[in-house]
């Protein structure tokens, strides 16, 4: 099973109610790519699960976006069934996501890319991933000297994020250390 082209959209750790709904924690709080009928793949979170769901496909039967995101799957009809598949990471294949306008990018497409110092033009490190913080996403960069640096992913710190023929050109303005 090739999971290299899969993107994690979120994770679940708890059930909501008696009818098998689950509380979904989305990686991108603004992303609404999941809808009724979407095929997803579930993977055990942190290697823990009650039933073997490693890479098992599910179809979204209902999703409600709001203060909390509630998701239900076909075949998971009650609380007991939902508890059996917890905790899990929810992933989709990259090709199933909608195309973006030219000036936008999926953050997952930037992971693993080299990051350059905006002022010097020199390699600075590798973009390891992102996490959501109220107000914006935060980029996690492993610098050349193997330190992890967390920087808000905003234009003030990342003035250049360009799509290239192969990959992206990402430039960072290094924050001053006080």
N, C-alpha and C positions, 0 to 999 in steps of 0.2 A: 504494500500500500504506500503510494507516494504522497507523503504529507508535506513535502517541502513547499508546495504551492498553496498551502493553506494559511489562512489568517485567523488569529484569535480575535473574536469580537467581544467576548466577555466570559464570565464565569458564574456559576451558581453554587450556593452553599446551603440554601434553606428553601423550604416549601412554604407556600402561602395557601391557607385554606384547606378544604377537604377534597376538592375535585382535581388535585394533581397540578395545580399551578405552581410555578417556581419563581423566586425572586432572582432576576437576572441583573448582574452588575456589568454594565457595558464598559468597554475600554474607552470608547469615544462617546461621551454623554450626549453629543449632538447627532450622532449617527443613527439613522433610521433605515438601515438597509434590510433589516429583517421584517418579514411580513407573513401573513397566513400563506401556507404552501411552500415557504422557503425550506430547502433541504439543508440540514446542518449535520455536523459530525461532532460527537461528544467524546471527550477524552478524560480519564480520571485526573482530578486535580491533586497534585502532590503525591501521586501514586496511591491514593486511598479511594476505595470504592467498595460497595457491597456486592455488586454484580459485575461481570466482565463487560464493560461498555467501551473498552479501548478501541476507538475508531468506529463505533457503531453509528449508523445513520439514523436520523430522526427527521420528521417533517413537522414544522410549526403548525399547530392547529389554531392557535390564537396568541396574539401579543398585544399588550396594552402599555402604551408609553404614558408616563405621568411622573409624579413625584418618585415613584418606584416603577421599575419595568417588570411586568408580570408576563411570563411566557408559559405556554402549554404545548405539549407534543401529542401527536396521534399515537395511540397505544398506551399513553400514560394517563389513566382515567381517574386515579384516586391518590390520596395522600401517601398511602403505603407504596404504591408503584413509584411515585416521585422520590420518596425517601431512598429507595433502593439504588437510584442512579447518582445520588449525591456523594461527594462534591464533584463537579466536572467543569472543564473548560469547553466553551462552545466555539467551534471553528467552521469556516466556510472556505470553499476554493476561491482563490483570487479571481479567476475568470468569471465567477458568478456575480461579482460586484459590478454596479453600473459604471460606465465610463464617466470620467470627470472632465470638466472644462479644462482648457489648455493651461490655465494658471493655477490649477489645484493638483494636489498629489495625495495619495493614500500614505499615511505615516509609515505603515508597515513596509512600503516600497523603499523607504529610506534606510531601514535597518540594515546594518552591515556595510553601509557605504562609508567611504573615507571622507573625513571632514578636514577642510583647509582653514588655516588662519587667514582671515579676510585682509589684514593689513600686510602680512609678509608673503602671502601666497604659498606658504609651506604647508606640508601635511601636519595636521594637528592631532588627529586621532581617528577613532572609528565610532560611528553612531551605533550604540548597542541596543537602544530601544527608547520607548516613551512611557510615561504614565500621566494620568489625568490629575490635575490639581485645579481647584476652583478658579475659573477664569481663563485658564489656558493649559495646553499640553506642556510637559516638561521633557526635554531631550536628555538622555543619559549618554555621555560620551566617555569612552575610555581613551585617555590621552596617550601619547607616544611613551610617556614614562609610567604607564600602567595605573594612573590615578583615575578614579571615576569622578566626572564633573557633571552636575545637573544644572541645566540652563533652560529658562523658559523659552519655548519654541515660538518666538515672536520676531517680527521683522527687525526690531532694534538689535537683536543678537544674531539673527540669521538673515543678513541682507541678500544672500544669494542662495537660492535653491532652484537649480535649473535641470530640466530633463535633457539628458544627452542621448546619443545614439545607443550607448550602453550605460545604463545607470544614471546617476545624478551628480551634479556638482553642488556641494554644500559648503558654504563658507560661514564661519562663526567669528563674531567680534568677541574676543575673550573678555569676560568681566574682570574688572579690577578687584584684586584681593585687598581687603582693608585690614 
